[in-house]
Amino acid sequence: MKRKRIKPENCQTCEKRNKEDMGGDTEAFPDLGAHCEHEDCNQLDFLPFTCDGCDKVFCLEHRTYKAHSCPKSEHNSRTVVICKTCSMSIEKKFGEDEKAVLTRHEKSGSCDPAKKQKPRCPVKRCKEVLTFSNCNTCKKCGMKVCLKHRFPSDHLCKGAAAAGAKLPIRLPVRNGLDCRDKRSLQSPSPSVKAY
């Protein structure tokens, strides 16, 4: 059985209201809440949301730009274009083309190739600048790293699962502990007397 949706004009509890009066029209609290302005909803919401794009009132379900198909959804969004010549970030306004932003930036005179940031080693806490002489490309994951981190175990290579599995076995040997020497690995157990 399909439920027939009552239009707000035909609703006995909700009187016809104009756009300025967004009151909930309940008997106990006539000014509490507002009806959702989504065309299929019209739910009375006691904590309504006002869209900052289209200035309409919506319920919790339709409050997002995507949920109510807001025509001005990108009016508040901020996007940035990175200049490949000088590594500077330029803010792009709504509806503006990226190429137009980059050409305007280049013509402004603030684009200086000397300011371009040099590539650095991506390993955490490594600040080595990568040049042609100290750059190494990992054959397993394709990451460009400095010579200090050229081994898969040094840069946490995602393509070397087998090498990563051997690392915990090699670690005790590096620390001076040998698996064959059981005396160095075992701690003396406390003696317990039974009465």
Contacts in CASP RR format, 6 or more apart in sequence:
PFRMAT RR
TARGET T0000
AUTHOR 0000-0000-0000
METHOD contacts of the structure
MODEL  1
MKRKRIKPENCQTCEKRNKEDMGGDTEAFPDLGAHCEHEDCNQLDFLPFT
CDGCDKVFCLEHRTYKAHSCPKSEHNSRTVVICKTCSMSIEKKFGEDEKA
VLTRHEKSGSCDPAKKQKPRCPVKRCKEVLTFSNCNTCKKCGMKVCLKHR
FPSDHLCKGAAAAGAKLPIRLPVRNGLDCRDKRSLQSPSPSVKAY
5 42 0 8 1.000
8 14 0 8 1.000
8 16 0 8 1.000
8 17 0 8 1.000
8 35 0 8 1.000
8 42 0 8 1.000
9 16 0 8 1.000
13 25 0 8 1.000
13 26 0 8 1.000
13 27 0 8 1.000
14 24 0 8 1.000
14 25 0 8 1.000
14 35 0 8 1.000
14 44 0 8 1.000
15 25 0 8 1.000
17 23 0 8 1.000
17 25 0 8 1.000
22 33 0 8 1.000
22 34 0 8 1.000
22 35 0 8 1.000
22 48 0 8 1.000
22 57 0 8 1.000
23 30 0 8 1.000
23 31 0 8 1.000
23 32 0 8 1.000
23 33 0 8 1.000
23 34 0 8 1.000
23 35 0 8 1.000
24 30 0 8 1.000
24 31 0 8 1.000
24 32 0 8 1.000
24 33 0 8 1.000
24 34 0 8 1.000
24 35 0 8 1.000
24 44 0 8 1.000
25 44 0 8 1.000
26 32 0 8 1.000
26 44 0 8 1.000
32 46 0 8 1.000
33 44 0 8 1.000
33 45 0 8 1.000
33 46 0 8 1.000
33 47 0 8 1.000
33 48 0 8 1.000
34 44 0 8 1.000
34 45 0 8 1.000
34 48 0 8 1.000
34 57 0 8 1.000
35 42 0 8 1.000
35 43 0 8 1.000
35 44 0 8 1.000
35 45 0 8 1.000
35 57 0 8 1.000
36 42 0 8 1.000
36 43 0 8 1.000
36 44 0 8 1.000
36 45 0 8 1.000
36 48 0 8 1.000
36 57 0 8 1.000
36 58 0 8 1.000
36 59 0 8 1.000
36 61 0 8 1.000
36 62 0 8 1.000
37 56 0 8 1.000
37 57 0 8 1.000
37 58 0 8 1.000
38 58 0 8 1.000
38 59 0 8 1.000
38 62 0 8 1.000
38 67 0 8 1.000
38 68 0 8 1.000
41 58 0 8 1.000
41 59 0 8 1.000
41 61 0 8 1.000
41 62 0 8 1.000
43 59 0 8 1.000
43 61 0 8 1.000
45 58 0 8 1.000
45 59 0 8 1.000
45 60 0 8 1.000
47 60 0 8 1.000
48 57 0 8 1.000
48 58 0 8 1.000
48 59 0 8 1.000
49 57 0 8 1.000
49 58 0 8 1.000
49 59 0 8 1.000
49 60 0 8 1.000
49 63 0 8 1.000
50 56 0 8 1.000
50 57 0 8 1.000
50 58 0 8 1.000
51 57 0 8 1.000
51 58 0 8 1.000
51 63 0 8 1.000
51 65 0 8 1.000
51 68 0 8 1.000
51 70 0 8 1.000
52 76 0 8 1.000
53 65 0 8 1.000
53 70 0 8 1.000
53 72 0 8 1.000
53 73 0 8 1.000
53 75 0 8 1.000
53 76 0 8 1.000
54 68 0 8 1.000
54 70 0 8 1.000
54 71 0 8 1.000
54 72 0 8 1.000
56 68 0 8 1.000
58 67 0 8 1.000
58 68 0 8 1.000
61 67 0 8 1.000
62 68 0 8 1.000
65 73 0 8 1.000
66 73 0 8 1.000
74 94 0 8 1.000
74 95 0 8 1.000
75 94 0 8 1.000
77 94 0 8 1.000
78 91 0 8 1.000
79 91 0 8 1.000
79 92 0 8 1.000
80 89 0 8 1.000
80 90 0 8 1.000
80 91 0 8 1.000
80 92 0 8 1.000
81 89 0 8 1.000
81 90 0 8 1.000
81 92 0 8 1.000
81 98 0 8 1.000
81 101 0 8 1.000
81 102 0 8 1.000
82 88 0 8 1.000
82 89 0 8 1.000
82 90 0 8 1.000
83 89 0 8 1.000
83 90 0 8 1.000
83 102 0 8 1.000
83 105 0 8 1.000
83 106 0 8 1.000
83 111 0 8 1.000
85 106 0 8 1.000
85 111 0 8 1.000
85 113 0 8 1.000
85 116 0 8 1.000
86 110 0 8 1.000
86 111 0 8 1.000
86 112 0 8 1.000
86 113 0 8 1.000
86 114 0 8 1.000
86 115 0 8 1.000
86 116 0 8 1.000
87 115 0 8 1.000
87 116 0 8 1.000
87 117 0 8 1.000
88 105 0 8 1.000
88 110 0 8 1.000
88 111 0 8 1.000
88 115 0 8 1.000
90 101 0 8 1.000
90 102 0 8 1.000
90 105 0 8 1.000
92 98 0 8 1.000
92 101 0 8 1.000
105 111 0 8 1.000
118 129 0 8 1.000
118 130 0 8 1.000
118 131 0 8 1.000
119 129 0 8 1.000
119 130 0 8 1.000
119 144 0 8 1.000
120 126 0 8 1.000
120 127 0 8 1.000
120 128 0 8 1.000
120 129 0 8 1.000
120 130 0 8 1.000
121 127 0 8 1.000
121 128 0 8 1.000
121 130 0 8 1.000
121 145 0 8 1.000
121 146 0 8 1.000
121 148 0 8 1.000
121 149 0 8 1.000
122 143 0 8 1.000
122 144 0 8 1.000
122 145 0 8 1.000
122 155 0 8 1.000
123 145 0 8 1.000
123 146 0 8 1.000
123 149 0 8 1.000
123 154 0 8 1.000
123 155 0 8 1.000
123 156 0 8 1.000
126 146 0 8 1.000
126 148 0 8 1.000
126 149 0 8 1.000
128 134 0 8 1.000
128 146 0 8 1.000
128 148 0 8 1.000
130 144 0 8 1.000
130 145 0 8 1.000
130 146 0 8 1.000
134 146 0 8 1.000
134 147 0 8 1.000
135 144 0 8 1.000
135 145 0 8 1.000
135 146 0 8 1.000
136 144 0 8 1.000
136 145 0 8 1.000
136 146 0 8 1.000
136 147 0 8 1.000
136 150 0 8 1.000
137 143 0 8 1.000
137 144 0 8 1.000
137 145 0 8 1.000
138 144 0 8 1.000
138 145 0 8 1.000
138 150 0 8 1.000
138 152 0 8 1.000
138 155 0 8 1.000
138 157 0 8 1.000
140 152 0 8 1.000
140 157 0 8 1.000
140 159 0 8 1.000
140 160 0 8 1.000
141 152 0 8 1.000
141 157 0 8 1.000
141 158 0 8 1.000
141 159 0 8 1.000
141 160 0 8 1.000
143 155 0 8 1.000
143 157 0 8 1.000
145 154 0 8 1.000
145 155 0 8 1.000
148 154 0 8 1.000
149 155 0 8 1.000
152 159 0 8 1.000
152 160 0 8 1.000
152 163 0 8 1.000
152 164 0 8 1.000
153 160 0 8 1.000
153 163 0 8 1.000
153 164 0 8 1.000
153 167 0 8 1.000
157 163 0 8 1.000
157 164 0 8 1.000
172 178 0 8 1.000
172 179 0 8 1.000
172 185 0 8 1.000
173 179 0 8 1.000
177 184 0 8 1.000
177 185 0 8 1.000
178 184 0 8 1.000
179 185 0 8 1.000
END
